[in-house]
């Protein structure tokens, strides 16, 4: 179910909006030669840099 998820008391994060909001996270999965580890790290980086909703 898309939408914000509570990650702490009073803090929510919309995981579906995280990837499109981060340029690095959009570019890496689009690369044909990107390794699986690079794709995962791009997702993690986007989550860590996201601002709470």
DSSP file (Angstrom, degrees, kcal/mol; ACC not computed):
  #  RESIDUE AA STRUCTURE BP1 BP2  ACC     N-H-->O    O-->H-N    N-H-->O    O-->H-N    TCO  KAPPA ALPHA  PHI   PSI    X-CA   Y-CA   Z-CA
    1    1 A X              0   0    0      0, 0.0     0, 0.0     0, 0.0     0, 0.0   0.000 360.0 360.0 360.0 116.2    0.0    0.0    0.0
    2    2 A X        +     0   0    0     13,-0.1     2,-0.2    12,-0.1    12,-0.0  -0.214 360.0  73.6 -69.9 162.0    1.7    3.2   -1.1
    3    3 A X  S    S-     0   0    0      2,-0.0    12,-0.5    10,-0.0    13,-0.2  -0.572  86.2 -28.6 123.3 174.4    1.9    6.3    1.0
    4    4 A X  E     -A   14   0A   0     10,-0.2     2,-0.4    -2,-0.2    10,-0.3  -0.287  53.2-155.3 -62.4 142.0    3.8    7.5    4.0
    5    5 A X  E     -A   13   0A   0      8,-2.1     8,-2.6     0, 0.0     2,-0.4  -0.958  21.7-116.0-117.6 136.5    4.9    5.0    6.6
    6    6 A X  E     +A   12   0A   0     -2,-0.4     6,-0.3     6,-0.3     3,-0.1  -0.590  36.2 169.6 -71.0 124.9    5.6    5.8   10.2
    7    7 A X  E     -     0   0A   0      4,-2.6     2,-0.3    -2,-0.4     5,-0.2   0.551  68.7  -2.3-111.5 -15.6    9.3    5.2   11.0
    8    8 A X  E >  S-A   11   0A   0      3,-1.6     3,-2.2     0, 0.0     2,-0.5  -0.950 103.2 -55.9-161.1 171.7    9.3    6.9   14.4
    9    9 A X  T 3  S-     0   0    0     -2,-0.3     3,-0.1     1,-0.3    -3,-0.0  -0.414 126.5  -5.2 -60.6 112.0    6.9    8.6   16.7
   10   10 A X  T 3  S+     0   0    0     -2,-0.5     2,-0.4     1,-0.2    -1,-0.3   0.515 113.4 105.3  82.1   5.7    5.6   11.5   14.7
   11   11 A X  E <   +A    8   0A   0     -3,-2.2    -4,-2.6    42,-0.1    -3,-1.6  -0.978  43.8 179.6-124.4 128.2    7.8   10.9   11.7
   12   12 A X  E     -A    6   0A   0     -2,-0.4    41,-3.4    -6,-0.3     2,-0.4  -0.911  10.2-161.1-125.3 153.1    6.7    9.4    8.4
   13   13 A X  E     -A    5   0A   0     -8,-2.6    -8,-2.1    -2,-0.3     2,-1.1  -0.995  14.8-142.9-136.7 128.0    8.5    8.5    5.2
   14   14 A X  E >>  -A    4   0A   0     -2,-0.4     3,-1.0   -10,-0.3     4,-0.8  -0.776  16.3-172.4 -91.2  99.0    6.9    7.9    1.8
   15   15 A X  H 3> S+     0   0    0     -2,-1.1     4,-0.8   -12,-0.5     3,-0.4   0.793  81.4  59.1 -65.3 -29.4    9.1    5.2    0.3
   16   16 A X  H 34 S+     0   0    0    -13,-0.2     4,-0.5     1,-0.2    -1,-0.3   0.759 108.6  45.8 -70.6 -23.3    7.5    5.4   -3.1
   17   17 A X  H <> S+     0   0    0     -3,-1.0     4,-1.1     1,-0.1    -1,-0.2   0.579  96.1  77.5 -93.0 -11.5    8.5    9.0   -3.4
   18   18 A X  H  X S+     0   0    0     -4,-0.8     4,-0.6    -3,-0.4     3,-0.3   0.941  91.5  48.1 -66.5 -50.0   12.1    8.5   -2.2
   19   19 A X  H >< S+     0   0    0     -4,-0.8     3,-1.3     1,-0.2    -1,-0.2   0.932 112.2  46.4 -63.3 -49.6   13.6    7.0   -5.4
   20   20 A X  H 34 S+     0   0    0     -4,-0.5    -1,-0.2     1,-0.2    -2,-0.2   0.775 108.3  59.3 -64.2 -22.8   12.2    9.6   -7.9
   21   21 A X  H 3< S+     0   0    0     -4,-1.1     2,-0.5    -3,-0.3    -1,-0.2   0.618  96.6  68.9 -80.6 -12.4   13.3   12.5   -5.5
   22   22 A X    <X  -     0   0    0     -3,-1.3     4,-1.4    -4,-0.6     5,-0.2  -0.934  66.9-156.2-114.7 119.2   17.0   11.5   -5.6
   23   23 A X  H  > S+     0   0    0     -2,-0.5     4,-2.1     1,-0.2     3,-0.3   0.896  95.2  50.7 -60.3 -43.2   18.9   11.9   -8.9
   24   24 A X  H  > S+     0   0    0      1,-0.2     4,-2.2     2,-0.2    -1,-0.2   0.910 109.2  51.4 -61.5 -42.6   21.5    9.3   -8.0
   25   25 A X  H  > S+     0   0    0      1,-0.2     4,-0.6     2,-0.2    -1,-0.2   0.753 111.4  48.3 -68.8 -24.1   18.8    6.7   -7.2
   26   26 A X  H  X S+     0   0    0     -4,-1.4     4,-0.6    -3,-0.3    -1,-0.2   0.857 113.8  45.8 -80.2 -37.0   17.1    7.4  -10.5
   27   27 A X  H  X S+     0   0    0     -4,-2.1     4,-0.8    -5,-0.2     3,-0.5   0.906 104.6  57.1 -76.5 -43.5   20.3    7.1  -12.6
   28   28 A X  H >< S+     0   0    0     -4,-2.2     3,-1.5     1,-0.2     6,-0.2   0.929 105.7  47.8 -61.5 -50.0   21.9    4.0  -11.2
   29   29 A X  H 3< S+     0   0    0     -4,-0.6    -1,-0.2     1,-0.3    -2,-0.2   0.783 107.3  59.7 -62.9 -22.5   19.0    1.5  -11.8
   30   30 A X  H 3< S+     0   0    0     -4,-0.6     2,-0.3    -3,-0.5    -1,-0.3   0.680  83.2  98.7 -77.5 -17.1   18.7    2.9  -15.4
   31   31 A X    X<  -     0   0    0     -3,-1.5     3,-0.9    -4,-0.8    -3,-0.0  -0.551  66.9-149.4 -73.4 130.6   22.3    1.8  -16.2
   32   32 A X  T 3  S+     0   0    0     -2,-0.3    -1,-0.1     1,-0.2    -4,-0.0   0.783  96.9  46.3 -71.3 -26.1   22.4   -1.4  -18.0
   33   33 A X  T 3  S+     0   0    0      2,-0.0     2,-0.2    -3,-0.0    -1,-0.2   0.290  81.9 125.7-100.0  10.8   25.8   -2.4  -16.5
   34   34 A X    <   -     0   0    0     -3,-0.9     2,-0.1    -6,-0.2    -6,-0.0  -0.506  59.5-126.5 -71.7 133.6   25.0   -1.5  -12.9
   35   35 A X     >  -     0   0    0     -2,-0.2     4,-2.0     1,-0.1     5,-0.2  -0.367  19.7-113.1 -74.6 158.1   25.6   -4.3  -10.5
   36   36 A X  H  > S+     0   0    0      1,-0.2     4,-2.3     2,-0.2     5,-0.2   0.885 119.2  54.7 -58.8 -39.4   22.8   -5.5   -8.1
   37   37 A X  H  > S+     0   0    0      1,-0.2     4,-2.4     2,-0.2    -1,-0.2   0.882 106.5  51.1 -63.4 -38.1   24.8   -4.2   -5.2
   38   38 A X  H  > S+     0   0    0      2,-0.2     4,-2.0     1,-0.2    -1,-0.2   0.898 109.5  50.4 -65.2 -40.3   25.0   -0.7   -6.8
   39   39 A X  H  X S+     0   0    0     -4,-2.0     4,-1.7     2,-0.2    -2,-0.2   0.912 111.9  47.0 -64.4 -43.1   21.2   -0.7   -7.3
   40   40 A X  H  X S+     0   0    0     -4,-2.3     4,-2.5     1,-0.2    -2,-0.2   0.913 111.2  51.4 -64.3 -42.7   20.6   -1.6   -3.7
   41   41 A X  H  X S+     0   0    0     -4,-2.4     4,-2.7     1,-0.2    -1,-0.2   0.857 106.2  55.0 -65.4 -34.4   23.0    1.0   -2.4
   42   42 A X  H  X S+     0   0    0     -4,-2.0     4,-2.2     2,-0.2    -1,-0.2   0.911 109.5  47.5 -63.5 -41.3   21.3    3.6   -4.5
   43   43 A X  H  X S+     0   0    0     -4,-1.7     4,-2.0     2,-0.2    -2,-0.2   0.917 112.6  48.2 -64.7 -43.8   18.0    2.8   -2.9
   44   44 A X  H  X S+     0   0    0     -4,-2.5     4,-2.5     2,-0.2    -2,-0.2   0.910 110.7  51.5 -62.8 -42.4   19.5    2.8    0.6
   45   45 A X  H  X S+     0   0    0     -4,-2.7     4,-2.1     1,-0.2    -1,-0.2   0.919 108.6  51.0 -61.6 -43.7   21.2    6.2   -0.1
   46   46 A X  H  X S+     0   0    0     -4,-2.2     4,-0.7     1,-0.2    -1,-0.2   0.899 111.0  48.7 -60.8 -40.7   17.9    7.7   -1.3
   47   47 A X  H >< S+     0   0    0     -4,-2.0     3,-0.6     1,-0.2    -2,-0.2   0.918 111.6  49.0 -66.0 -42.6   16.2    6.4    1.9
   48   48 A X  H 3< S+     0   0    0     -4,-2.5    -1,-0.2     1,-0.2    -2,-0.2   0.836 114.5  45.1 -67.0 -31.7   18.9    7.9    4.1
   49   49 A X  H 3< S+     0   0    0     -4,-2.1    -1,-0.2    -5,-0.2    -2,-0.2   0.531  90.0 114.0 -88.8  -6.1   18.8   11.2    2.4
   50   50 A X    <<  -     0   0    0     -4,-0.7     2,-0.4    -3,-0.6   -32,-0.0  -0.278  64.4-128.9 -67.2 150.0   15.0   11.5    2.4
   51   51 A X        -     0   0    0      1,-0.1    -1,-0.1   -33,-0.0    -2,-0.1  -0.832  30.6-104.7 -97.6 137.3   13.3   14.1    4.4
   52   52 A X              0   0    0     -2,-0.4   -39,-0.2     1,-0.1    -1,-0.1  -0.269 360.0 360.0 -59.3 144.7   10.5   13.0    6.7
   53   53 A X              0   0    0    -41,-3.4   -40,-0.2    -3,-0.0    -1,-0.1   0.442 360.0 360.0 -82.2 360.0    6.9   13.8    5.5
